[in-house]
Amino acid sequence: MHAHQEVADDSLAERYQATRQRTLNLCSPLELEDYGIQPTADASPPKWHLAHTTWFFETFILKVLDENFVAHHDQYERLFNSYYNGVGQPYPRAKRGLLSRPTVAQVEDYRTAVDEKIVGLLVTQGDCKELVERVELGLNHEQQHQELLLTDIKFNFGHNPLYPVYGGQPVSQSRVSRLHFSQINGGIVEIGAKNGFAFDNERPRHRVLLQPFAFADRLTTNSEYLEFIEAGGYQASEHWLSEGWQAIERDKLRHPLYWLQRDGQWFEYRLDGLQPLDPNLPAVHVSGHEAFAFASWCNARLPTEFEWEHVAQDRRIRGTFLESGCLHPSAVTATQGIAQLFGDVWQWTSSNYGPYPGYRTLPGALGEYNGKFMSSQLVLRGGSCVTPKSHLRSSYRNFFYAPDRWQFTGIRLAKNVE
């Protein structure tokens, strides 16, 4: 674990309370009926997110460091355990939507009780390094679930024929510059987190050899992806990886998630409801398979995660990023450098998710946080419009399976340089 500070202080307690409150704020547009819906096995009901993040603090902080610890409920350790086999047998992920009890009110009481105990520990044991590190990890874990919460709410609402509005202000982008590629020099570069908090999979910092490459100056737009569709991209097997071709044939996929046609016009479901497709916004909710196929159709490729990070850490765009919880990626532009590196859509890379040289998992059950998933997944970079702003850093590694589309995933192109 890595933390910003060696001892707890008022700012850590305040950040704890603010982070926990933000999760509740994200739920404020929901009706009671929304809290228990699990629209797919990959998603979780909002009520489960509220309980699981609380379980994390109870299990990995109170149970370990509070000498007077008494479990809030003897079954919560199983019901709200996500995947930590070292803690016990988790309740099946696909059945989280069956948990009508505990009620939303009981989960809120659970949060309140645990919060009081955590704040109490920070007051009485604020000089405990292990406490600081575990709270820091817990806060970043909660922020990850804030992103998942919005993603799962969108999946629920986006598959409801009423297309409910979650809230917020609509966004649009009136003009996008023509796509250009910037040539990036190769050489030996340093990759990985430096100082401050980072998840274990972002370390250790190490050196990587890159060949010269070309990097797109912005993300792929809806209009560009629509050209791919209308050109028969979903029928052209030569552009698809074998597994991707099998997936689109099996599932009859012909467009990104949340796109639909009515009377010849394309629409897209966003968190502000069903809207006409904005041609200039970044294409989003495409799978890794779709990203690979689109890149092939463009006579390009996806960047490696190391190419992406090299560009991001040397030419970071420090513009205005949208707050977590916005409706849809906005096409952030910049006067210099590479635009849209952070905070619009997660960008698929061609890199398999694996450990860095010298990687070590966290001790004990916390070692299952990231390391156990380093198999059969692809790395994504850059964060999305629903990623907490504090997570928008060049070293942050997200990871999903190639068929996944419910996360806010989009496309940035790269090319080889002869």
N, C-alpha and C positions, 0 to 999 in steps of 0.2 A: 504494500500500500504506500501511496505517496500523498503527502499533504502540503498545503501552503505554509503551515505554521507548526511549531513544536508544541505549543500549549494552547488550550482552549481559551477564548476570551469572549467578550460581549458580542463581537462581530460574528463568531461562529454560532452562538446561540440565536442571534438575530437571523442569520442566514438559514438556520435550521427551521425556525418558525415561518419565515417568509417562503421557503421552498415548500414546506408542508401546506401552507395556506394556498399557494398557487395551484396545487393539485385540486384542491376543493373549488377554487375559482373556475378552473377549466370545466368542472362539472355543473356549474351554475345554470347553463342553458338547458340542461337535461330535465326531462320529466321523470318521475319515479319509475315509470314503466321502462325507461331506457337503461336503467342501471343493471338489469340482469340479463340483457340480451348478449348472446355469443353467436354472431352471424357465421362464423367459420371456426374450424379447429385451430387455425393459426392466430385468431384474435381472442381477446378476453373481455368479459363484461366489465364495464366501468367499476362496479362494486368490487370485483376481484382485484383490480388495480389498486383501489383504495386500501383494501385489506392486505394485499401482498407486500406493498411498500412498508406498511406498518409492521408486518411479520418480520421483515428484513431487520428493522431496528430492534425489535424485541429479541429475535433469535441471535443475531450476531453482535449485539451490544449489551442489552440488559441481561440476557442469560449468561453472558461471559463475564461481565464486569460489575453487575449489581449483586452484592453479597446477600441482599434480601429478596432476590428475585422469586416471584411467584407468577406462573403463566396466567395470562388473562383468561384463557379458555383452553382446556386440555386437548381439544380437537383442532384448534387453529393452526398448530404446528404442521399438521398434515394437510388441512384444507387449502392453506395459502402458501405452501412450499411449492416453488415453481419447478425446480429441477435439481435440487441439492440432495443427492442420494446419501451424502455423508451426514445429513441431518436426520433423514428418515425417508419413508416411502411417500412420495408426493401424490396428491390426489390427481387423477388423470386429467391432463390438459384439455382434452376434447369434451370433458363433462363439466367444465366450470360453469356453464350456463344452467346446469341443473340445480345449482345451489341457491334455492329460493331463501334459505336460511343459512347464516344469519341475515337478518334484515339490514337494509341500508342504515337505519337508525342504530342498530347494534354495531355495525362496522364503524360508524362515526364515533360511537362511544369508545370503541377499541382504539381508534386513532387518538382520541383525546387522552385516554389513560396512558398510552405509551408515550405520547408527547410530554406529558407532565413528568414522567420518570426520566426521560432523556434530558430534558432541560435541568432537572434536579441533579443528574450526574454531572452535567457540564458546570454547574455551580459548585458542587462539592469536590469534583475530581478533575477540575479544569487543567491541571498540570500533568495529567496522564497522557503520555504520547500515544499509547494504543487507543485510548478513547478518542482522541482527536482524529487519528487516522481512520478509525472505523466510522465515525460520524461523517467525515469527509467522503468516504466511499459511499455511505448510505445516501447522502445528499445527491451525489452524482447518479446513483442508482435510481433515486426518485425522479430525477430530471429525465432519465431515459424513459421511465414509465409515463411521464407527462407526454412525451412524444408518441409513445405507443398508444396512450389513451386517446389522443386525437386521431391517430391513424385508425384505430379500431372503431371509434365513433363514426368516422367517415365511411368505413366499410359497412357498418350497420345502416346508416342513413342512405348511403348510395345504392343499396340493394332493396330499399323500400320504395314501392311504386309511387308513393307520395313525395319522394325526394325532399325530406324535411330540411329546413334551414337551421344550421347550427348557430350562426351569428357572425358578427363582424362586419367590416366594410368591404364592399366589392373592390377588386383590383383589376387593372387592365394595363396594357402596354401598347401605345399607339404606333411606335416605330421601332424597328430592329435593324441594325446595320447588316450588310451582307457578310456572310461567314468568311473569315480569313483564318489562315494558319500561320502561327509564328514559329520560326525555327528556334529550337532550344539546343544549346551546345551540350554535348555529352561530357563524360569524364567521371571521376570518382566524387560522389556526393554523400553527404551525411543524411541519414533517415532516422526518424524516431523522435520521441519526446525529449525535451531538454529539462527545464526546471518547472516546478509547480505540479499541480495534480495532473495525473494521466492514468489511464487504466493500464493494467499489467501488459496487455497485448501491444501497447505503443512503445514498449521498451524491450531491450536496451537500445540506445542510439548506436547506430553502426554504419559502416560505409558500403555503398553499392556502386557498381560500375554501370553507367548508362551510355548507350550509343546516342548520337545526335538524333533528334526526332522533331516532328512538327506537332503543334498543339493548337486546337481550335480556340479562337478568341472569345467564344461564347457557347452557350448550350444549344442543343437542337430544339427548334421551335415546333409548335403544333402544325404550322403550315408545311414545314419541311417533312415532318413525319407523315402528314396527309398525302404528300406527293408520293412517298414510298407506298402507301396503301393503294392509291389510285393507279400507280404503275404496276400493280400486281405483285408487290413485295411478299405478300402472304401466300402467294401461289408459286413463288420462284424458289424451289428447293435448293438451288445452288448457293443461296446466300445464308442458309440456315445450318447450324450445327446439327448433327444427327439427332441428339436428344431434343433439341428445340423443335425440329421439324415433326418429330413424333408427338410432341406436346400440342402444337397448334393443330395438327390433324385430328388428334384424339379429342381435344376440347373445342374444336371449331372456332379458334381464336382468329379474329380478323381486324382487330383494332385494340388500342390500349384500354385498360380498365377504366370504367366510368364514362367512356364515349358511347354515344348512341345517335342513330339517325332517325329523324322524323320528317316526312315529306321531302326527302332529299337534302335536308339541312342537318349538319352535325351539331350536336350538343355535348356538353361535358358537365357531369355532376361535380360541384365544388361545395365547400362547406357553407357557401351563401346560396346554395340551391342549384337547380338545373339551369345552366346558362348556355347561350350560343357559344360555340367553340371560338375562343380568341386565337387568331392565327399567330400572334406574336408572342404569346406566353410560352415558356419552356414546356415541351412534351413531358408528361409525368405519368407515373403508374405503368411503366413498361417493365417487362421482365428482362433479366440478363440475356435470355435467348433473343428477345426482340431487339435489344441493344446491339448484340453481335450481328444480327441479320441486317439491321439498318446500316451499321458501319460498313459491312461488306458491300451493300448496294451503293454506298457513297464512294466506293474505292478507297476506303479508309479503314481504321481499326479503333478499338478501344484502347485508351492509355493503360499502362501498367500502374499499379498503385505508387510505385517509386517515381515514375515520371510525373504523376499528378502531384505528389508531395514536394518534389523538387521545384516545380513551378510555383506551388502555393506558398512555400516558405521563403522563396526569393522574390516573389512578385505579388505578395498578398494585397488583395483589394480591401482597403479599410474604409469602405463606403458605409452607407446606411443599410443595415440589415433589418428585415422585418422581425417584429417581436414573435416569440413562440406563440402559436395559436392563431396565426393569420389564416386566411382562407385558401390561398393558392400561391404557388411561386410567382413572384414578380420578376420581370426581366430587368434585373439590376444592371445598369450600364456604368461604365467608368471612362474617364477621359484618357487614361493611360493604363497600360498593362493588360492583363487577361481578366475579362469581366466574368461575373457570376461564379466565382470559385467557391463561395460560401453562402449558405443560407437560402438557396432557391430549391434545388432538388439534389438528393443523393445521386452521385454519379458512378455508374457501374465502371469497374475496371476489369481488365483481363486477368488479374492476379488471383490465384487461389489463396484462400485464407489459411495462413500457417504461422508458426512461431518465428520470431526473429532469432538470429544467432545469439545464443546465451540466454534465451528466454527462460524465466522461472515463474511458476505459478505461485499465487499467494499461499500461505500456510493454511493447513486444515481445510474445512469444508469450503471456505472462500476461494480455494484454488479451483473450484468448479465454475467460477464466474465467467471466464472466457476460454480457458485452455481446452476444456472438453469439447468445444465446438469447432476445433481446428481440423475439419474434415469436410470435403465435398461442398464448400461454399466459396463464393466470390467476395472480394473486398469492394466496398463502396466508400467514396470519399466526399467531403465537402459539406455535409449536413443539408437539411431541407428547411422549408419555411416553418415547420413545426418543431425543429430542433432548438432546444434552449440556446440562447446566444453564447453562454459561457462555454458551450461545447464546440463552438466553431473554431477549430484550430487545425493546423496543417497536418498534425500527426494522428488525428482521431481516425480510427478504423472501425467502420461498420461492416457487417457481413450478413449475407443472405444467400439462399439457394437460388440458382439460376431461374427457376420457374416463378419465383415470387414477384407479385405485382402490387400487393396492397400497401406497401410502404411507398413514400413519396420519392420514387426512383426515376431518374431521367438519363440523358445521354450527353456526353462530351466526346468528341472525336479526336483522334490523333492519326498521324501518318508516319511512315518510315521516311528517312532522309537518305538518299543514295550517297 
